[in-house]
Amino acid sequence: MGSIATEEQYQMKKPSFPTEANSLEFAKSLDSKDHLRSFRKKFIIPSKANIKATSLSKPEDSDSAIYFCGNSLGLQPKAVAEYLQVHLNTWATVGVHGHFRKFEDSPMIQWQLLAEHAAKQAAPIVGALPSEVGIMGTLTMNLHLLMASFYTPTATKNKIILEWKAFPSDHFAIESQIRGHGYDPSEAMIMIGPEEGSYEVSTEKILSIIDEHASTTALLLLPGIQYYTGQYFDMKTITKYAQSKGLIVGWDLAHAAGNVPVQLHDWNVDFAVWCTYKYMNAGPGAIAGFYVHERHGKVEYVDDKPVFRHRLSGWYGGDQVGRMNMQNGKLGHGKQNKTLKLTGTEFRPSPGASGYQVSNPSAVDLASLCAALSVFNQTSMADIRKKSVHLTAYLEFLLLSGPSKAFQIITPADPDARGTQLSILLKPGRLETLSDMLEDAGIVADKRKPDVIRAAPVPLYNTYEDVWRFVQIFNSALAKFE
């Protein structure tokens, strides 16, 4: 995927469509011009017959389902099976030597370097330096680990600003961190909500809340994209303003990584976390990623003792030279030689985000992630974003051109304020029935109670024809309520 892209590469105007865009022929013509059309063949698309199957069978190539659920779980890249089999073959062939040996006929490097390799592959996706990215654990676990380093409350400055309707796991993590420091979440959690009658949280509203609470706030923690509404926040502006008021700024990129352009390094973000099973397609519960700005990953030495930002440390965060030496302390004898006393420590963290790693990451997880990232390496976020803006705009155009007005798109209309997802708010009580209708017709789309369908056409494997057929089926399903 190459180096960090510039913001200019991502600037796009909202597409417009002619009247004849409502036809299947027009959708097919867009597919014929799609610069990413070859990427669909790199994924396994479930068939309509299989999405409701109760026994395992290989997905069929023909009569594919319309899969608009990459915002929940991305589809499986075909490379994953190859990489996992290579991992199993390595383990079977050389056992423990797989940690250190590179095979000429393997698409992967030795296990010991897999996490570092995956971090280098992921860095351009989130606009970071390779040294600023780490791969480990899962999103919420990484959030806890980084908050242990970056949430340093005091008696007068202990609040955390988060968004209205945060993803529950983020909410629970923040609440427990506040309680763990002895503070009351009802007083220390400041939630930013939209204005009455709106679902969008304006940048101005966020900045005003920062102003109001800056003197008592230790941390601003927001999502790059709000999972329920699909709103893409102005990360650059918000980060700069919050930091000017003395706040540490962290971002949850669960719905942003691999979906929209982010420039974590250039925007000076303090830390970020993300999962890899949504738009990055690494598989259910896949190993996650995190980012720490280079200024927070520095390791300096004073009198041969490392000086670094506090973090919850583990052996895998130590420098690679000393990682296997197990020199985790010098022991001396206490009084009368009856006890042992710790007299020194030898933990020397790796510079950068890798110094925040804790444990040996699963090579199985890394194999799946590296396979998924190999697809991204064949394109760029600029190209992905270009199609995403056009594909989602086409979905929006067709929905709003339809006969029914019995729904509302609560995702911002501005393409700069959204990713691929459109959140469709239905009339109360229709969600379950309509979702069943869609699935019966071969559509997989995420539903969020009480009344929202989150449709996410993913540019790497969805087509304009998928979008057209989705809208036809959606309109037919809505008509049955009239």
DOGU-348883 format. One record per residue (C-alpha): residue in three letters; x negated, y, z. Coordinates in steps of 0.02 Angstrom, whole numbers, padded with zeros to 5 digits, always signed. Example, Ala and Ser with C-alpha at 12.3 -4.5 7.8 and 13.67 -1.06 7.14 Angstrom:
// residues 2
ala-00615-00225+00390
ser-00684-00053+00357
END
This chain:
// residues 482
met+00000+00000+00000
gly-00150+00114+00016
ser-00181+00267+00122
ile-00061+00383+00211
ala+00055+00471+00089
thr+00089+00657+00088
glu+00259+00730+00131
glu+00276+00800-00044
gln+00287+00622-00112
tyr+00448+00595-00016
gln+00542+00755-00058
met+00698+00707-00157
lys+00855+00795-00215
lys+01021+00711-00188
pro+01070+00620-00349
ser+01231+00661-00441
phe+01331+00539-00546
pro+01447+00558-00697
thr+01626+00499-00701
glu+01582+00337-00790
ala+01470+00289-00643
asn+01621+00195-00575
ser+01598+00058-00704
leu+01504-00106-00690
glu+01413-00065-00851
phe+01344+00094-00774
ala+01283-00002-00621
lys+01197-00128-00734
ser+01116+00012-00831
leu+01043+00081-00670
asp+00974-00091-00629
ser+00890-00100-00799
lys+00794+00059-00757
asp+00754+00012-00577
his+00566+00026-00546
leu+00580-00102-00405
arg+00691-00229-00492
ser+00556-00362-00495
phe+00547-00365-00305
arg+00716-00450-00285
lys+00636-00610-00349
lys+00515-00605-00203
phe+00657-00637-00079
ile+00775-00781-00045
ile+00952-00716-00068
pro+01086-00820+00020
ser+01224-00885-00091
lys+01407-00846-00062
ala+01437-01030-00029
asn+01304-01037+00105
ile+01341-00884+00211
lys+01483-00976+00298
ala+01400-01146+00295
thr+01392-01252+00452
ser+01251-01365+00392
leu+01080-01318+00324
ser+01050-01317+00138
lys+00934-01226+00022
pro+01002-01058-00038
glu+01064-01061-00216
asp+00995-00943-00346
ser+01162-00917-00433
asp+01315-00829-00364
ser+01216-00736-00232
ala+01298-00655-00083
ile+01297-00466-00067
tyr+01179-00444+00079
phe+01192-00269+00155
cys+01129-00320+00327
gly+00943-00279+00318
asn+00973-00152+00458
ser+01005-00301+00571
leu+00895-00438+00495
gly+00799-00424+00333
leu+00801-00564+00206
gln+00663-00693+00199
pro+00519-00655+00081
lys+00469-00809-00018
ala+00290-00782+00040
val+00337-00823+00220
ala+00352-01010+00188
glu+00182-01010+00102
tyr+00096-00917+00243
leu+00175-01024+00379
gln+00123-01183+00290
val-00055-01116+00274
his-00056-01080+00460
leu+00003-01257+00501
asn-00125-01331+00381
thr-00264-01229+00464
trp-00213-01286+00637
ala-00202-01467+00579
thr-00368-01460+00487
val-00485-01372+00607
gly-00391-01346+00770
val-00470-01212+00879
his-00592-01163+00741
gly-00445-01079+00653
his-00476-00931+00770
phe-00642-00895+00686
arg-00647-00978+00514
lys-00588-00901+00351
phe-00539-01021+00212
glu-00572-00980+00031
asp-00402-01044-00026
ser-00300-00960+00112
pro-00204-00795+00092
met-00236-00762+00277
ile-00392-00721+00376
gln-00446-00807+00536
trp-00322-00801+00681
gln-00432-00692+00790
leu-00422-00550+00663
leu-00241-00573+00608
ala-00168-00440+00723
glu-00296-00313+00666
his-00263-00360+00485
ala-00075-00341+00507
ala-00101-00172+00591
lys-00200-00112+00439
gln-00060-00171+00324
ala+00074-00087+00429
ala-00016+00079+00454
pro+00034+00160+00286
ile+00216+00112+00316
val+00223+00222+00471
gly+00099+00354+00415
ala-00038+00309+00538
leu-00223+00274+00540
pro-00259+00087+00550
ser-00342+00113+00720
glu-00181+00192+00786
val-00073+00037+00755
gly-00060-00119+00861
ile+00038-00279+00836
met+00105-00374+00986
gly+00258-00430+01083
thr+00431-00363+01047
leu+00499-00187+01039
thr+00569-00172+01214
met+00418-00254+01292
asn+00304-00134+01199
leu+00413+00011+01252
his+00390-00038+01433
leu+00202-00056+01411
leu+00183+00113+01329
met+00299+00199+01452
ala+00186+00131+01589
ser+00050+00236+01510
phe+00147+00387+01447
tyr+00287+00411+01573
thr+00194+00487+01721
pro+00329+00577+01821
thr+00304+00694+01967
ala+00424+00755+02099
thr+00464+00908+01994
lys+00443+00838+01817
asn+00522+00666+01801
lys+00664+00675+01674
ile+00674+00580+01511
ile+00773+00652+01365
leu+00857+00521+01254
glu+00998+00519+01129
trp+01182+00489+01154
lys+01231+00309+01122
ala+01053+00246+01127
phe+01027+00065+01081
pro+01067-00026+01245
ser+00894-00103+01266
asp+00812+00069+01256
his+00937+00136+01382
phe+00902-00008+01502
ala+00714+00011+01482
ile+00719+00196+01518
glu+00835+00174+01665
ser+00726+00040+01743
gln+00568+00142+01718
ile+00647+00289+01808
arg+00705+00178+01951
gly+00534+00097+01960
his+00458+00267+01996
gly+00584+00299+02133
tyr+00698+00421+02042
asp+00885+00421+02009
pro+00932+00387+01826
ser+01094+00485+01847
glu+00987+00640+01874
ala+00832+00598+01773
met+00912+00534+01611
ile+00962+00679+01499
met+01067+00618+01352
ile+01089+00724+01196
gly+01259+00702+01114
pro+01341+00775+00960
glu+01461+00921+00964
glu+01642+00874+00992
gly+01722+00805+00835
ser+01554+00764+00756
tyr+01440+00613+00754
glu+01284+00707+00700
val+01162+00776+00828
ser+01088+00934+00755
thr+00905+00976+00770
glu+00957+01142+00849
lys+01053+01048+00984
ile+00900+00941+01022
leu+00786+01092+01033
ser+00907+01182+01147
ile+00913+01033+01265
ile+00723+01029+01266
asp+00724+01214+01313
glu+00849+01185+01451
his+00755+01042+01533
ala+00573+01066+01481
ser+00511+01119+01654
thr+00579+00960+01733
thr+00553+00834+01591
ala+00407+00715+01575
leu+00455+00623+01415
leu+00560+00643+01257
leu+00606+00472+01184
leu+00717+00469+01030
pro+00750+00351+00884
gly+00684+00394+00712
ile+00855+00338+00650
gln+01006+00324+00764
tyr+01060+00144+00748
tyr+01249+00175+00756
thr+01269+00326+00643
gly+01116+00305+00533
gln+01058+00484+00563
tyr+00874+00514+00526
phe+00807+00643+00647
asp+00687+00782+00600
met+00542+00699+00687
lys+00411+00825+00635
thr+00504+00978+00698
ile+00564+00895+00858
thr+00392+00825+00901
lys+00303+00990+00874
tyr+00430+01088+00976
ala+00438+00965+01121
gln+00249+00957+01135
ser+00240+01147+01134
lys+00348+01140+01291
gly+00231+01017+01375
leu+00325+00855+01342
ile+00254+00686+01291
val+00346+00626+01136
gly+00385+00445+01092
trp+00491+00374+00952
asp+00584+00209+00930
leu+00567+00168+00745
ala+00671+00008+00745
his+00782+00074+00605
ala+00651+00186+00526
ala+00497+00078+00496
gly+00502+00014+00317
asn+00659+00115+00284
val+00614+00300+00282
pro+00450+00395+00268
val+00367+00438+00433
gln+00199+00523+00461
leu+00158+00480+00640
his-00022+00539+00635
asp+00007+00701+00542
trp+00157+00742+00651
asn+00047+00718+00805
val+00169+00594+00885
asp+00105+00529+01052
phe+00171+00351+01037
ala+00299+00247+00944
val+00368+00070+00941
trp+00461-00031+00810
cys+00523-00205+00770
thr+00479-00294+00609
tyr+00632-00403+00580
lys+00743-00270+00501
tyr+00676-00174+00352
met+00503-00254+00366
asn+00578-00430+00341
ala+00464-00529+00458
gly+00602-00641+00528
pro+00718-00649+00679
gly+00634-00591+00839
ala+00471-00564+00745
ile+00318-00490+00827
ala+00330-00300+00843
gly+00221-00150+00808
phe+00169+00003+00907
tyr+00074+00163+00879
val-00037+00268+00991
his-00112+00430+00925
glu-00300+00423+00911
arg-00324+00555+01047
his-00241+00436+01172
gly-00344+00287+01116
lys-00515+00364+01147
val-00636+00270+01258
glu-00782+00373+01323
tyr-00923+00317+01435
val-00989+00407+01588
asp-01136+00322+01674
asp-01096+00168+01570
lys-00919+00161+01641
pro-00772+00172+01521
val-00653+00318+01539
phe-00486+00296+01454
arg-00300+00331+01470
his-00216+00222+01598
arg-00121+00074+01529
leu-00066-00099+01587
ser-00220-00195+01531
gly-00249-00371+01474
trp-00395-00468+01402
tyr-00341-00444+01222
gly-00358-00257+01241
gly-00543-00275+01277
asp-00674-00244+01144
gln-00701-00393+01030
val-00883-00411+01078
gly-00845-00437+01261
arg-00671-00512+01247
met-00730-00692+01265
asn-00864-00659+01396
met-00743-00665+01542
gln-00845-00538+01640
asn-00695-00475+01735
gly-00783-00426+01895
lys-00939-00444+01998
leu-00922-00532+02163
gly-01022-00501+02319
his-01013-00580+02492
gly-00915-00499+02631
lys-00957-00506+02815
gln-01041-00667+02872
asn-01029-00733+02694
lys-00853-00797+02728
thr-00763-00694+02597
leu-00794-00634+02421
lys-00780-00451+02379
leu-00749-00371+02208
thr-00887-00246+02178
gly-00860-00196+01998
thr-00757-00218+01842
glu-00809-00247+01663
phe-00647-00211+01568
arg-00699-00108+01418
pro-00549-00073+01307
ser-00559-00069+01120
pro-00543+00107+01052
gly-00376+00149+00976
ala-00209+00060+00989
ser-00292-00111+01001
gly-00350-00062+01175
tyr-00168-00066+01229
gln-00147-00248+01179
val-00118-00367+01323
ser-00112-00550+01270
asn-00163-00663+01127
pro-00028-00638+00993
ser+00058-00787+00914
ala-00026-00838+00752
val+00141-00906+00692
asp+00221-00735+00715
leu+00074-00649+00632
ala+00079-00767+00484
ser+00262-00722+00454
leu+00227-00536+00474
cys+00076-00539+00358
ala+00181-00626+00227
ala+00315-00493+00240
leu+00189-00353+00234
ser+00109-00429+00079
val+00268-00376-00014
phe+00250-00196+00045
asn+00069-00199-00012
gln+00131-00217-00191
thr+00225-00051-00187
ser+00229+00108-00083
met+00346+00194+00038
ala+00362+00334-00091
asp+00430+00211-00219
ile+00541+00126-00090
arg+00610+00293-00034
lys+00642+00348-00213
lys+00757+00200-00245
ser+00833+00207-00071
val+00893+00386-00092
his+00971+00344-00260
leu+01047+00177-00208
thr+01129+00246-00050
ala+01191+00399-00142
tyr+01272+00283-00270
leu+01357+00187-00129
glu+01419+00350-00055
phe+01482+00412-00224
leu+01580+00254-00259
leu+01656+00248-00085
leu+01713+00429-00092
ser+01778+00408-00270
gly+01890+00265-00219
pro+02078+00270-00194
ser+02077+00248-00005
lys+02046+00385+00122
ala+02069+00267+00268
phe+01889+00280+00324
gln+01755+00408+00363
ile+01569+00402+00326
ile+01489+00462+00487
thr+01311+00456+00421
pro+01246+00628+00366
ala+01274+00670+00182
asp+01102+00750+00169
pro+00980+00617+00103
asp+00842+00695+00209
ala+00945+00654+00363
arg+00977+00470+00329
gly+00896+00310+00271
thr+00976+00171+00173
gln+01120+00143+00295
leu+01295+00215+00282
ser+01403+00195+00437
ile+01585+00178+00386
leu+01712+00220+00522
leu+01876+00127+00498
lys+02045+00162+00572
pro+02064+00084+00745
gly+02101-00102+00750
arg+02046-00145+00574
leu+01864-00195+00598
glu+01880-00381+00634
thr+02007-00416+00497
leu+01916-00315+00366
ser+01748-00392+00412
asp+01823-00565+00389
met+01890-00513+00219
leu+01719-00452+00165
glu+01633-00611+00222
asp+01762-00718+00133
ala+01718-00623-00025
gly+01531-00656-00004
ile+01476-00496+00083
val+01361-00489+00233
ala+01369-00320+00321
asp+01344-00273+00502
lys+01493-00227+00610
arg+01482-00122+00768
lys+01629-00113+00884
pro+01746-00032+00899
asp+01769+00023+00718
val+01608+00040+00617
ile+01536-00059+00471
arg+01352-00020+00441
ala+01317-00052+00256
ala+01133-00049+00212
pro+01081-00082+00031
val+00895-00119+00045
pro+00793-00058-00105
leu+00674-00206-00106
tyr+00809-00336-00140
asn+00978-00253-00169
thr+01042-00196-00338
tyr+01159-00062-00403
glu+01273-00202-00458
asp+01276-00261-00276
val+01333-00086-00227
trp+01468-00081-00361
arg+01537-00252-00315
phe+01533-00210-00129
val+01641-00056-00157
gln+01765-00151-00266
ile+01788-00283-00131
phe+01792-00153+00008
asn+01928-00053-00081
ser+02031-00210-00113
ala+02018-00259+00070
leu+02072-00085+00128
ala+02221-00089+00009
lys+02291-00239+00102
phe+02318-00129+00255
glu+02427-00007+00159
END
